[in-house]
Amino acid sequence: MGEEARVSPLKNFVAGGVAGACLLLAGHPLDTIKVRLQTQPKAPCAQYVLYRGTYDCFRKTVAKEGVLGLYKGMGAPLAGVAPMMAISFFGFGLGKQLQQPDPNKPLTHTQIFLSGCLGGVFTTVIVAPGERIKCLLQVQASGGSSRYAGPVDCAIRLYKTQGIRSVYKGTVLTLIRDVPSNGLYFLTYEVLKNFLTPEGQSVSQLSTPKILLAGGIAGILNWTIALPPDVLKSNFQTAPDGKYRGVVDVLRMLLREEGPKSLYKGFNAVFLRAFPANAACFLGFEMALKGLNAFVPSL
């Protein structure tokens, strides 16, 4: 682990950008399905709901909008995802360095978790507005009306109507979602990487299938604790102004109207996406890091 702590912030930034692009390309279609399932209008009876489940939502989206319909709203996260993952990996690396004055002394599990949490705090600044815009674009596409022409138009109109607060609506929920889950994400990946490394070998020599396995499992555990606040965030960010007074109000209304199960809405879409998307993310990161070490060792 000391070996990774010495990776320069610039390398982490570049490799994190590659990781983010891999994550988004592998995972965005199921993210669109997740948001549509989480925010579809409530129906008095199951037969009247727009989408009956993950596969039904996938089928109807492709039938109505083509395969590109699954990539709706990708502009906003794509613009933010390279710096976001870069900052996430940078924050994680910084957290490790701050807690590890001696590179030869391995970090404890708690220290790795806290380093991951720091990465989550760093990324919220970029993630919160991007998520707000993404959710609004994904929901308007499934509703059939086009209020916003695209991510930039959406951001400008949100800012013009109610200022920066509107653009950052849902930031507290984004923090609640991303800080602990980010900590668990990096902790799981590091622990699994070490666990999967044969005795006497370096962690940096880990094979591609093992990196994919560690990254995929890290992604699933990350979403296990991130999904309830994510459901609250999607509902809060896409609700008409004034519908909810705050975070607790969203939770209270969701539980009253739909019960505890509503906090895991979009569960199948998330877990189907979590493994391949995060496996691709960490593989992209490790490959980019290897490439950077080979071609620009002094960076």
C-alpha positions in Angstrom: 0.0 0.0 0.0 3.0 2.3 0.6 3.7 1.8 -3.1 0.4 3.3 -4.1 0.6 6.2 -1.7 3.6 7.5 -3.6 1.7 7.9 -6.9 1.8 11.5 -7.9 -1.5 13.5 -7.7 -1.1 14.3 -11.4 -1.0 10.6 -12.3 -4.0 9.9 -10.1 -5.8 12.7 -11.8 -5.2 11.4 -15.4 -5.8 7.8 -14.5 -8.9 8.7 -12.6 -10.2 10.5 -15.7 -9.7 7.4 -17.7 -11.5 5.4 -15.0 -14.4 7.7 -15.0 -14.9 7.5 -18.8 -14.8 3.6 -18.6 -17.3 3.7 -15.7 -19.7 5.9 -17.5 -19.7 4.1 -20.9 -20.2 0.8 -19.1 -22.8 2.0 -16.7 -24.9 4.9 -18.0 -27.7 2.9 -19.8 -28.6 1.2 -16.5 -28.3 4.5 -14.6 -31.0 6.0 -16.9 -33.2 3.0 -16.2 -32.5 3.4 -12.4 -33.6 7.1 -12.4 -36.7 6.4 -14.4 -37.8 3.6 -12.1 -37.1 5.7 -9.0 -39.0 8.7 -10.2 -41.9 7.3 -12.2 -45.3 8.6 -11.2 -47.1 6.8 -8.4 -50.0 4.6 -9.6 -53.0 3.4 -7.6 -52.6 -0.1 -9.0 -49.5 -2.1 -10.3 -51.0 -2.5 -13.8 -51.1 1.2 -14.3 -47.4 1.9 -13.6 -45.3 3.1 -16.6 -42.5 0.5 -16.0 -43.0 -2.8 -14.3 -39.3 -3.4 -13.7 -35.8 -3.1 -15.0 -36.3 -5.1 -18.1 -39.6 -3.5 -18.9 -38.1 0.0 -18.6 -35.2 -1.1 -20.8 -37.5 -2.5 -23.5 -39.9 0.5 -23.6 -37.0 3.0 -23.6 -35.3 1.3 -26.6 -38.6 0.8 -28.4 -39.6 4.5 -28.0 -36.2 6.3 -28.2 -33.8 3.8 -29.7 -30.5 2.6 -28.0 -29.4 6.2 -27.7 -32.3 6.8 -25.4 -30.3 4.9 -22.8 -27.6 7.5 -23.0 -29.9 10.4 -22.3 -28.4 13.0 -20.0 -24.9 11.6 -20.4 -23.5 15.1 -21.4 -23.6 16.4 -17.9 -21.9 13.4 -16.1 -19.4 13.0 -19.0 -18.3 16.6 -18.6 -17.9 16.1 -14.9 -16.9 12.4 -14.7 -13.2 12.8 -15.7 -12.5 15.5 -13.2 -14.8 13.8 -10.7 -13.1 10.4 -10.7 -9.7 12.2 -10.9 -10.6 14.2 -7.8 -12.0 11.1 -6.1 -8.8 9.1 -6.7 -6.7 12.2 -5.9 -8.7 12.7 -2.6 -8.2 9.0 -1.7 -4.4 9.3 -2.4 -4.2 12.5 -0.4 -6.1 11.0 2.5 -3.6 8.1 2.5 -0.6 10.4 2.4 -1.9 12.5 5.2 -2.4 9.5 7.4 0.8 7.7 6.4 4.0 9.6 7.2 6.0 6.4 6.9 5.5 4.9 3.4 6.7 1.5 4.7 4.1 1.3 7.4 0.8 -0.1 6.0 -2.4 1.8 6.6 -5.2 0.4 8.8 -8.6 -0.4 7.4 -10.0 2.6 9.2 -7.5 4.9 7.6 -8.2 3.5 4.2 -12.0 4.0 4.8 -11.4 7.6 5.9 -9.2 8.3 2.9 -12.0 7.1 0.7 -14.5 9.3 2.6 -12.2 12.3 1.8 -12.5 11.5 -1.9 -16.3 11.5 -1.5 -16.2 15.0 0.1 -14.0 16.3 -2.7 -16.2 15.0 -5.5 -19.6 16.3 -4.2 -18.7 19.9 -5.5 -18.7 18.5 -9.0 -21.2 15.7 -8.6 -24.2 17.6 -7.0 -25.0 20.0 -9.9 -24.2 17.3 -12.6 -26.6 14.8 -10.9 -29.3 17.4 -10.6 -29.1 18.2 -14.3 -28.7 14.5 -15.3 -31.8 13.5 -13.3 -34.0 16.3 -14.8 -32.9 15.4 -18.3 -33.5 11.7 -17.8 -37.0 12.2 -16.3 -38.1 14.7 -19.0 -37.2 12.3 -21.7 -39.3 9.5 -20.2 -42.2 12.0 -19.7 -42.2 13.0 -23.4 -42.0 16.7 -22.9 -38.7 18.6 -23.6 -38.4 21.4 -21.2 -34.6 21.6 -21.5 -32.6 21.4 -24.7 -29.6 19.9 -23.0 -27.3 20.0 -20.0 -26.0 23.5 -20.6 -29.5 24.9 -21.3 -30.8 23.1 -18.1 -27.9 24.6 -16.0 -28.5 28.1 -17.3 -32.2 28.0 -16.8 -31.9 26.6 -13.3 -29.4 29.4 -12.4 -31.6 32.1 -14.0 -34.7 31.1 -12.2 -33.4 30.5 -8.7 -29.7 31.1 -8.6 -26.9 28.8 -7.6 -29.0 27.1 -4.8 -31.2 25.6 -7.4 -28.2 24.2 -9.4 -26.9 22.7 -6.1 -30.3 21.4 -4.9 -29.7 18.0 -3.3 -26.1 18.6 -2.2 -26.7 17.4 1.4 -28.2 14.1 0.1 -25.3 13.8 -2.3 -22.9 14.1 0.6 -24.9 11.5 2.7 -24.8 9.2 -0.3 -21.2 9.6 -1.4 -19.0 10.1 1.7 -19.6 6.8 3.5 -20.1 4.8 0.3 -16.9 6.1 -1.2 -15.0 5.1 1.9 -16.4 1.6 1.7 -15.8 1.5 -2.1 -12.0 2.2 -1.8 -11.7 0.0 1.4 -13.3 -3.0 -0.3 -11.1 -2.6 -3.4 -7.9 -2.3 -1.5 -8.7 -5.2 0.9 -9.8 -7.5 -2.0 -6.7 -6.5 -4.1 -4.4 -7.6 -1.2 -6.5 -10.7 -0.5 -6.3 -11.8 -4.2 -2.6 -11.1 -4.4 -0.6 -14.4 -4.1 1.9 -14.7 -1.3 5.2 -13.0 -2.1 3.8 -11.1 -5.1 3.3 -7.3 -5.5 -0.2 -5.9 -5.6 0.7 -4.1 -8.8 1.1 -7.4 -10.6 -2.6 -8.4 -10.1 -4.1 -10.0 -13.2 -7.0 -8.3 -15.1 -9.7 -10.8 -14.0 -8.8 -10.2 -10.4 -8.8 -6.4 -10.8 -12.3 -6.8 -12.5 -13.5 -8.9 -9.6 -12.2 -6.6 -6.9 -13.6 -3.5 -8.7 -17.0 -5.1 -9.4 -17.5 -6.3 -5.8 -16.4 -2.8 -4.5 -19.1 -1.3 -6.7 -21.8 -3.5 -5.4 -21.0 -2.9 -1.8 -20.7 0.8 -2.5 -24.3 0.9 -3.8 -25.7 -1.2 -1.0 -25.3 1.7 1.3 -25.6 4.5 -1.3 -29.0 3.5 -2.8 -31.4 4.7 -0.1 -29.9 8.3 -0.1 -29.7 8.1 -3.9 -33.5 7.4 -4.1 -34.2 10.3 -1.8 -31.8 12.5 -3.9 -33.4 11.6 -7.2 -36.9 12.4 -5.9 -35.7 15.6 -4.2 -33.8 16.9 -7.2 -36.6 16.2 -9.7 -39.5 17.3 -7.6 -41.4 20.6 -8.3 -40.1 23.5 -6.1 -41.8 23.6 -2.8 -42.9 19.9 -2.8 -40.5 18.9 -0.1 -39.3 21.1 2.8 -36.0 19.2 3.1 -34.2 15.9 3.4 -36.3 14.5 6.3 -39.5 15.5 4.5 -38.6 13.4 1.4 -37.9 10.4 3.6 -41.1 10.8 5.5 -43.3 11.2 2.4 -41.7 8.3 0.6 -42.1 6.0 3.6 -45.7 7.1 4.1 -46.7 6.6 0.4 -44.7 3.6 -0.6 -43.1 2.0 2.5 -39.5 1.0 3.3 -39.2 -0.9 0.0 -39.2 2.4 -1.9 -35.7 3.2 -0.6 -34.4 0.4 -2.8 -36.2 1.4 -5.9 -34.1 0.8 -9.0 -32.3 -2.0 -7.0 -32.0 -4.4 -10.0 -30.8 -1.7 -12.4 -28.2 -0.5 -9.9 -26.8 -3.9 -9.1 -26.8 -5.1 -12.7 -24.8 -1.9 -13.5 -22.5 -1.8 -10.4 -20.4 -4.8 -11.2 -19.5 -4.2 -14.9 -19.3 -0.4 -14.5 -16.9 -0.4 -11.5 -14.9 -3.4 -12.8 -14.4 -1.3 -15.9 -13.6 1.8 -13.8 -10.8 0.2 -11.7 -9.4 -1.7 -14.7 -9.3 1.7 -16.6 -7.5 3.2 -13.6 -4.9 0.5 -13.2 -4.2 0.3 -17.0 -3.8 4.1 -17.2 -1.5 4.1 -14.2 0.6 1.4 -15.7 0.8 3.3 -19.0 1.8 6.5 -17.2 4.4 4.8 -15.2 5.9 3.3 -18.4 5.8 6.3 -20.6 6.2 9.2 -18.2 7.8 7.8 -15.0 8.8 11.3 -13.9 5.3 12.7 -13.9 
